[in-house]
Amino acid sequence: MKTKLLIILSLLIFTLGYKDTIEAQIYEAQNEEKEQLSKRYVCPMHPEVVRDNPGKCPICGMKLQEEKQDEYYCPMHPDYVSKNPGKCPKCGMRLKKDGKNRSENFKNTNKL
């Protein structure tokens, strides 16, 4: 009797763990698909030319470049990066828009 109960319990735990693994894989695939759909490609010479896929500009033939999306970082924790403005979860400081100063800020914090 105990053996049957142990086998049933083991199968139940295995089934629940397997279900979580499948759900995680589906979630990752959906996020990857959304990320690919959000990418846009533009011509550096003709910003009005916007495509969903990489290719060449129909006007000048230049290679389309991936449109840069704004990123935000914490001045105290430059390793924390977010695609949305807000506050750093580590220290609560307001995130700054990514730019040329980010690497300079990171270098300055390492000198202390």
C-alpha positions in Angstrom: 0.0 0.0 0.0 2.8 2.4 0.9 4.6 1.5 -2.3 1.6 2.4 -4.4 1.1 5.7 -2.6 4.8 6.5 -3.0 4.6 5.7 -6.8 1.5 7.8 -7.2 3.0 10.7 -5.3 6.3 10.5 -7.3 4.3 10.6 -10.6 2.3 13.6 -9.4 5.4 15.5 -8.5 7.1 14.6 -11.8 4.0 15.7 -13.8 3.8 19.0 -12.0 7.5 19.7 -12.5 7.2 18.8 -16.2 4.2 21.1 -16.6 6.2 24.1 -15.2 9.1 23.4 -17.6 6.8 23.4 -20.6 5.1 26.6 -19.4 8.5 28.3 -18.9 9.5 27.3 -22.5 6.3 28.7 -23.9 6.8 32.0 -21.9 10.4 32.3 -23.2 9.3 31.7 -26.8 6.5 34.3 -26.6 9.0 36.9 -25.1 11.5 36.1 -27.9 8.8 36.5 -30.5 7.7 39.9 -29.0 11.3 41.1 -29.0 11.7 40.2 -32.6 8.5 41.9 -33.6 9.5 45.1 -31.7 12.7 45.5 -33.8 12.6 48.0 -36.6 15.2 48.8 -39.2 15.8 52.3 -40.7 17.9 53.8 -43.4 20.6 56.1 -41.9 20.2 58.5 -44.9 16.4 58.2 -45.2 14.8 58.0 -41.8 11.3 57.7 -43.4 12.2 54.2 -44.6 11.3 51.9 -41.8 11.0 48.1 -42.1 10.3 45.2 -39.8 13.2 43.1 -41.3 16.8 43.9 -42.2 17.5 44.7 -45.8 18.5 47.5 -48.1 17.0 51.0 -48.5 14.8 51.1 -51.7 15.9 54.7 -52.3 19.7 54.6 -51.9 20.5 50.9 -51.4 22.2 51.3 -48.1 22.0 48.6 -45.5 19.1 49.3 -43.0 20.3 49.6 -39.4 18.4 48.4 -36.4 16.6 51.3 -34.7 18.1 52.0 -31.3 15.6 51.9 -28.5 16.2 54.0 -25.4 17.6 52.3 -22.4 17.7 53.6 -18.9 20.4 52.8 -16.3 21.1 53.6 -12.6 23.9 56.1 -12.0 24.9 54.1 -8.9 24.5 50.7 -10.4 25.5 51.0 -14.2 25.1 47.3 -14.6 21.3 47.7 -14.1 19.6 48.5 -17.4 15.9 48.8 -18.2 13.9 49.6 -21.3 11.5 51.7 -19.3 12.1 54.8 -17.2 11.6 54.3 -13.4 13.6 53.7 -10.3 16.5 51.4 -9.6 15.3 48.3 -7.6 18.6 48.3 -5.7 18.8 51.9 -4.4 15.6 53.6 -5.5 17.4 56.3 -7.6 15.7 57.5 -10.7 17.0 55.8 -13.9 18.9 58.0 -16.4 18.5 57.7 -20.2 21.4 55.8 -21.7 23.9 58.0 -23.6 27.5 58.8 -24.0 27.9 59.7 -20.3 27.1 56.2 -19.2 30.5 54.8 -19.7 32.1 58.0 -18.2 29.9 57.6 -15.1 30.9 54.0 -14.8 34.6 54.8 -15.1 34.2 57.6 -12.4 32.6 55.2 -10.0 35.4 52.7 -10.4 38.1 55.3 -9.5 36.8 55.7 -5.9 
